[in-house]
Amino acid sequence: MVTEPTVSKWLKRFRAEGARGLEDRSSRPNHIPLRYLQPGEELREAVFAILHTPPGDHGVNRTSWTLGDLENVLRAQGKRSTARSISAVIHAAGYRWKQARVTLTSTDPDYRTKVDLIRSTLSGLAPDEAFFSIDEFGPFAVKMRAGRSLAGPHHVRVVPQWQKSKGSLIVTAAVVV
């Protein structure tokens, strides 16, 4: 039994090409859809090969990776995937997007002792007592700040307080009572 659409297809071919239109033809599709890598070993290896290199090595002007950047670099390497699949591979490996922890440090050898003294003083204040401190503000350096980045399991990203300066600014202020 032959379906009506099949009969219509053969009639259309016969009318357009005559008897030659009834010859066997390849059933290969004219268009092959893009192959997207699915979560699995091939995608995992491709993603982590990229993640273990700095974005700058791939022409990305950033210090940390984003899903969009990963997708673009994979595409440039001839491997297509969706952001959802890339995210699934990263998540399955135990990685999470985490906020960097800012740590305060100082070159002062008595820094820790001074911080502990201030904490002790503040925690021992009575309800009718106040704490007053004067500190200078400036010059300060333009430096790396905390932000979200991709971190592996059990990894804590730290942004050090002391970094090589990328510029400076001095601010002077006064309070008049």
C-alpha positions, 0 to 999 in steps of 0.5 A: 500500500502506498500513502497519498503523500508518496503518490503526490511526490511521484506525480510531482517528480513525473510532471517536473522531470518526466520519466527521469524523475521516477528513477531512484535517488539518494535518500541522503538529506540535503541539510544535516543539522548542526551536531551539538555535543551533549554532556559526556566525556567528549564535552567534558574533556573539551570544556576542562581543556579550556577552563584550565587555561587563562581566558587571554590564551583564547583571545578573551579579554577577561580574568575569569571564564563565563559560560558565554565565553566558554561556548564561543571558544568551543565554537571557534574550535569547531565543537558546538554545544549549548550553554545548558550542556556546558553548565551541566558538565561543569556542575557534574564535576563539582564546580560552582560559581562562587564569590571570592573572599576578600582577605585583609592583610598588612605589612605591619608585623603587629597587624594581627595583634592590633586587629584583635585589640580592636575586636576585643574593644568593640565587643566589650563596649557598654550600651552607653559607650562609643568607639571613635577612630581616626584614619587616613584615606589615601593614597589607595591603589587601583587593584583586583576586586572580588567577584564571581568566578568558577571554582572547583570543589573545595577551592576558595578563591582569594583576592589579596589586599596587597597587589601591584598598583594599577594607579592611585588616588588621594582623597582628603576630607574633613568633618566640621561639627 
